[in-house]
C-alpha cells in the first residue's frame, strides 16, 4: 500500500517537538507543551486526519516528506531551503502526529526517510508513505 498527499498551508508549522517546557510542582518536574506547540500539533493533526489510511501500516515503510515554505526575499520556487528549522526537528512532531492519527502502530516502522525543505509558491507539506 502506498499513499501520498499534499497538505497546503499558508504557514507551515515550524515549532518543534524540542520546544516542550518543564515546570516544577511539589518538587517534581512536569513537562508541558507551550500554546504555540499545541497549536502547531493541532494544525498538523487536523490536516493529517483527512488522509489517515483505512488500515494502519504494520510493516516497514519509507516516508518521504517535502516541506514547502512560503517564499521570502529573493528566493525562487523550488529552491532548497538551507536555513532553520532543522529537518529532524520538523519530522519528529510530524511522525508523532501521524502515529496519533493511526497511520502506523509505531513510527519505529519508518525504516527509510527522505526529507527535503524547499521555498515554494504553494506552501505546505507533501507526504508519501510506501510499504517496503
VOVO-432066 format. One record per atom (N, C-alpha, C, CB): x, y, z; residue in one letter. Coordinates in steps of 0.02 Angstrom, whole numbers, padded with zeros to 5 digits, always signed. Glycine has a CB too. Example, Ala and Ser with C-alpha at 12.3 -4.5 7.8 and 13.67 -1.06 7.14 Angstrom:
2
+00660-00284+00390A;+00615-00225+00390A;+00660-00165+00390A;+00565-00224+00452A;+00642-00112+00354S;+00684-00053+00357S;+00645+00002+00394S;+00704-00030+00286S;
END
This chain:
132
+00042-00059+00000X;+00000+00000+00000X;+00045+00062+00000X;-00048+00000+00061X;+00030+00108-00044X;+00064+00172-00048X;+00012+00228-00045X;+00107+00178-00112X;+00025+00277-00004X;-00018+00337-00004X;+00026+00398-00012X;-00061+00341+00062X;-00002+00448-00044X;+00033+00512-00049X;-00019+00568-00052X;+00079+00514-00112X;+00000+00624-00024X;-00046+00681-00021X;-00006+00745-00009X;-00099+00671+00034X;-00038+00801-00023X;-00009+00867-00010X;-00057+00905+00034X;+00006+00906-00076X;-00030+00933+00088X;-00071+00973+00133X;-00052+01046+00124X;-00061+00950+00208X;-00091+01084+00085X;-00073+01155+00076X;-00083+01193+00142X;-00116+01187+00020X;-00035+01236+00158X;-00038+01276+00219X;-00007+01344+00206X;-00002+01240+00279X;-00042+01397+00222X;-00013+01464+00214X;+00049+01471+00257X;-00065+01518+00231X;+00045+01443+00318X;+00103+01447+00363X;+00119+01376+00386X;+00088+01494+00424X;+00174+01349+00363X;+00196+01282+00382X;+00221+01285+00455X;+00253+01256+00334X;+00198+01239+00497X;+00220+01240+00567X;+00296+01232+00573X;+00185+01185+00608X;+00327+01278+00610X;+00400+01275+00617X;+00421+01264+00690X;+00431+01338+00591X;+00372+01265+00736X;+00391+01248+00805X;+00406+01174+00807X;+00334+01268+00856X;+00451+01155+00851X;+00473+01086+00851X;+00459+01051+00917X;+00547+01082+00836X;+00461+00986+00914X;+00449+00943+00971X;+00495+00961+01029X;+00457+00870+00952X;+00555+00985+01014X;+00604+01001+01065X;+00584+01063+01106X;+00672+01012+01033X;+00532+01098+01086X;+00513+01159+01120X;+00465+01146+01178X;+00482+01207+01072X;+00461+01084+01201X;+00422+01070+01261X;+00455+01105+01319X;+00417+00993+01274X;+00416+01121+01370X;+00441+01157+01428X;+00436+01113+01490X;+00402+01222+01438X;+00471+01133+01542X;+00467+01096+01605X;+00454+01146+01661X;+00533+01056+01617X;+00412+01126+01707X;+00398+01165+01767X;+00406+01118+01826X;+00326+01198+01765X;+00417+01146+01884X;+00425+01105+01944X;+00366+01119+01990X;+00493+01119+01980X;+00329+01065+02006X;+00274+01070+02053X;+00284+01019+02108X;+00205+01060+02017X;+00281+01042+02170X;+00292+00999+02227X;+00358+00960+02222X;+00234+00950+02235X;+00409+00993+02194X;+00474+00963+02188X;+00481+00912+02132X;+00491+00930+02251X;+00430+00905+02090X;+00432+00857+02034X;+00428+00894+01967X;+00375+00805+02040X;+00469+00872+01919X;+00466+00905+01853X;+00401+00885+01816X;+00528+00886+01810X;+00369+00934+01787X;+00309+00923+01747X;+00324+00951+01677X;+00245+00958+01779X;+00319+00908+01627X;+00331+00930+01558X;+00265+00951+01526X;+00364+00873+01516X;+00268+01005+01488X;+00207+01029+01455X;+00225+01061+01389X;+00170+01080+01501X;+00174+01067+01346X;+00183+01100+01281X;+00159+01171+01285X;+00145+01061+01225X;+00201+01219+01265X;+00178+01289+01262X;+00121+01295+01211X;+00237+01336+01243X;+00082+01349+01216X;+00024+01359+01171X;+00043+01355+01097X;-00008+01426+01186X;+00100+01384+01079X;+00122+01384+01009X;+00133+01312+00984X;+00186+01425+01000X;+00161+01269+01025X;+00172+01200+01007X;+00106+01162+01003X;+00220+01166+01058X;+00061+01175+01050X;-00006+01144+01048X;-00042+01162+00984X;-00047+01164+01110X;-00038+01225+00965X;-00072+01249+00904X;-00043+01215+00842X;-00065+01326+00897X;+00023+01208+00839X;+00055+01175+00781X;+00034+01102+00778X;+00132+01181+00786X;+00033+01069+00836X;+00013+00998+00838X;-00060+00991+00815X;+00021+00970+00910X;-00104+01035+00839X;-00175+01032+00819X;-00183+01043+00744X;-00215+01085+00857X;-00145+01090+00717X;-00148+01104+00645X;-00127+01042+00605X;-00104+01164+00626X;-00071+01012+00625X;-00048+00952+00590X;-00098+00895+00596X;+00021+00929+00618X;-00125+00885+00656X;-00173+00831+00667X;-00235+00840+00622X;-00194+00828+00742X;-00259+00902+00617X;-00318+00917+00576X;-00305+00901+00503X;-00339+00990+00584X;-00247+00921+00479X;-00230+00907+00408X;-00218+00832+00397X;-00168+00947+00387X;-00179+00801+00441X;-00163+00730+00432X;-00224+00685+00439X;-00111+00709+00484X;-00271+00704+00481X;-00331+00664+00492X;-00371+00651+00428X;-00375+00697+00543X;-00365+00697+00381X;-00402+00689+00317X;-00374+00634+00274X;-00400+00755+00279X;-00312+00612+00287X;-00278+00564+00243X;-00260+00499+00279X;-00216+00595+00215X;-00285+00490+00339X;-00269+00429+00376X;-00289+00368+00335X;-00305+00428+00446X;-00243+00320+00327X;-00259+00261+00287X;-00314+00218+00320X;-00196+00218+00275X;-00349+00180+00279X;-00403+00137+00303X;-00376+00085+00353X;-00439+00102+00245X;-00315+00063+00341X;-00284+00016+00388X;-00214+00041+00404X;-00281-00057+00360X;-00192+00030+00466X;-00127+00052+00488X;-00072+00012+00453X;-00120+00045+00564X;-00017+00045+00440X;+00043+00009+00417X;+00068-00033+00476X;+00098+00059+00390X;+00086-00095+00461X;+00110-00140+00514X;+00180-00166+00501X;+00063-00198+00522X;+00207-00151+00442X;+00274-00172+00424X;+00317-00112+00407X;+00272-00222+00366X;+00378-00124+00385X;+00424-00069+00370X;+00400-00025+00313X;+00493-00097+00352X;+00411+00041+00321X;+00389+00089+00271X;+00444+00139+00256X;+00325+00126+00294X;+00439+00169+00197X;+00481+00226+00178X;+00436+00288+00182X;+00512+00218+00105X;+00460+00339+00216X;+00424+00402+00223X;+00461+00456+00185X;+00414+00421+00297X;+00427+00487+00137X;+00456+00543+00101X;+00415+00605+00118X;+00456+00530+00024X;+00450+00658+00140X;+00416+00720+00158X;+00452+00778+00126X;+00413+00729+00235X;+00414+00821+00095X;+00442+00882+00066X;+00407+00941+00100X;+00432+00885-00012X;+00446+00978+00139X;+00421+01036+00174X;+00427+01096+00128X;+00461+01048+00240X;+00372+01127+00111X;+00371+01183+00064X;+00353+01247+00101X;+00321+01169+00006X;+00402+01291+00108X;+00393+01353+00146X;+00378+01412+00101X;+00455+01367+00188X;+00339+01460+00125X;+00323+01519+00084X;+00387+01555+00064X;+00276+01567+00122X;+00389+01577+00002X;+00448+01612-00024X;+00456+01679+00012X;+00442+01623-00101X;+00518+01693+00032X;+00536+01757+00061X;+00597+01784+00025X;+00549+01751+00138X;+00604+01850+00028X;+00662+01881-00003X;+00668+01866-00076X;+00725+01859+00033X;+00730+01851-00098X;+00742+01839-00169X;+00747+01764-00184X;+00807+01873-00191X;+00712+01723-00145X;+00712+01650-00156X;+00671+01633-00217X;+00685+01613-00093X;+00686+01575-00246X;+00650+01550-00305X;+00607+01490-00287X;+00700+01532-00361X;+00552+01482-00322X;+00508+01424-00313X;+00548+01360-00326X;+00446+01428-00359X;+00547+01314-00279X;+00583+01251-00287X;+00655+01252-00263X;+00582+01232-00358X;+00679+01310-00241X;+00748+01315-00216X;+00751+01282-00147X;+00772+01390-00212X;+00805+01244-00135X;+00813+01213-00069X;+00817+01267-00015X;+00875+01169-00068X;+00785+01253+00041X;+00787+01298+00100X;+00841+01271+00146X;+00717+01302+00137X;+00894+01308+00154X;+00950+01284+00195X;+00957+01323+00260X;+01015+01288+00155X;+00901+01349+00284X;+00900+01384+00348X;+00854+01346+00396X;+00876+01458+00339X;+00853+01367+00459X;+00812+01334+00509X;+00738+01336+00490X;+00822+01366+00578X;+00698+01290+00514X;+00714+01239+00564X;+00747+01177+00533X;+00651+01218+00600X;+00780+01138+00574X;+00812+01077+00552X;+00760+01025+00533X;+00859+01049+00607X;+00775+00985+00483X;+00727+00934+00460X;+00713+00882+00514X;+00754+00899+00398X;+00763+00863+00553X;+00750+00811+00603X;+00701+00835+00656X;+00816+00789+00636X;+00704+00900+00674X;+00657+00926+00723X;+00587+00930+00694X;+00680+00995+00745X;+00580+00950+00631X;+00515+00952+00598X;+00484+00882+00595X;+00521+00982+00527X;+00524+00833+00577X;+00500+00765+00567X;+00474+00734+00631X;+00555+00722+00538X;+00505+00748+00687X;+00486+00717+00750X;+00412+00730+00766X;+00530+00742+00807X;+00392+00793+00763X;+00322+00808+00778X;+00275+00780+00725X;+00312+00884+00785X;+00294+00784+00662X;+00253+00757+00609X;+00241+00682+00619X;+00285+00769+00540X;+00293+00644+00632X;+00286+00572+00642X;+00246+00556+00705X;+00355+00538+00646X;+00255+00595+00757X;+00215+00585+00818X;+00140+00595+00802X;+00237+00632+00874X;+00125+00647+00764X;+00056+00661+00746X;+00028+00606+00701X;+00051+00730+00710X;+00069+00581+00655X;+00047+00526+00611X;+00032+00463+00652X;+00100+00511+00557X;+00073+00451+00703X;+00060+00394+00748X;-00007+00404+00784X;+00118+00385+00799X;-00017+00464+00811X;-00079+00479+00846X;-00141+00475+00801X;-00075+00548+00878X;-00132+00490+00737X;-00188+00486+00689X;-00201+00415+00665X;-00174+00531+00629X;-00155+00368+00680X;-00167+00299+00660X;-00137+00278+00594X;-00239+00286+00658X;-00084+00312+00572X;-00051+00292+00510X;-00015+00225+00518X;-00002+00346+00487X;+00013+00214+00577X;+00050+00153+00592X;+00046+00139+00666X;+00125+00159+00569X;+00067+00080+00685X;+00066+00061+00755X;+00118+00101+00793X;+00080-00015+00763X;+00176+00111+00762X;+00232+00145+00795X;+00276+00175+00741X;+00272+00098+00841X;+00302+00235+00752X;+00344+00266+00700X;+00412+00232+00693X;+00353+00339+00714X;+00425+00182+00735X;+00485+00141+00725X;+00481+00102+00660X;+00495+00093+00785X;+00421+00095+00632X;+00412+00060+00568X;+00442+00099+00510X;+00337+00048+00555X;+00456+00164+00520X;+00488+00204+00468X;+00562+00186+00467X;+00478+00282+00481X;+00580+00147+00416X;+00649+00122+00411X;+00689+00161+00358X;+00650+00048+00394X;+00655+00199+00318X;+00687+00239+00266X;+00651+00306+00264X;+00685+00204+00196X;+00691+00360+00265X;+00662+00427+00265X;+00698+00471+00215X;+00666+00458+00334X;+00658+00507+00176X;+00684+00558+00131X;+00649+00622+00150X;+00672+00539+00054X;+00688+00671+00173X;+00660+00733+00197X;+00695+00791+00162X;+00667+00739+00274X;+00655+00837+00134X;+00683+00895+00100X;+00643+00957+00118X;+00683+00884+00023X;+00677+01014+00116X;+00645+01079+00128X;+00655+01123+00067X;+00674+01113+00193X;+00602+01157+00048X;+00604+01200-00011X;+00570+01266+00003X;+00571+01165-00071X;+00587+01316-00037X;+00546+01377-00042X;+00495+01362-00096X;+00590+01441-00059X;+00432+01382-00087X;+00381+01364-00135X;+00327+01417-00142X;+00349+01298-00115X;+00302+01424-00203X;+00245+01469-00215X;+00183+01442-00180X;+00231+01477-00291X;+00177+01375-00177X;+00121+01344-00143X;+00148+01309-00080X;+00083+01292-00190X;+00146+01343-00022X;+00173+01313+00038X;+00130+01256+00065X;+00181+01367+00092X;+00163+01210+00099X;+00128+01154+00129X;+00175+01096+00140X;+00069+01132+00084X;+00147+01037+00150X;+00187+00978+00163X;+00164+00921+00118X;+00182+00957+00238X;+00210+00894+00079X;+00198+00836+00036X;+00221+00774+00074X;+00235+00842-00034X;+00178+00723+00075X;+00194+00661+00111X;+00181+00601+00065X;+00153+00655+00176X;+00228+00554+00065X;+00219+00491+00030X;+00243+00435+00076X;+00259+00491-00039X;+00202+00384+00084X;+00219+00327+00125X;+00212+00264+00081X;+00174+00322+00190X;+00264+00224+00081X;+00259+00161+00043X;+00284+00103+00084X;+00298+00166-00024X;+00248+00047+00078X;+00270-00014+00112X;+00332-00040+00078X;+00214-00068+00111X;+00377-00068+00117X;+00438-00097+00090X;+00437-00173+00098X;+00500-00068+00125X;
END
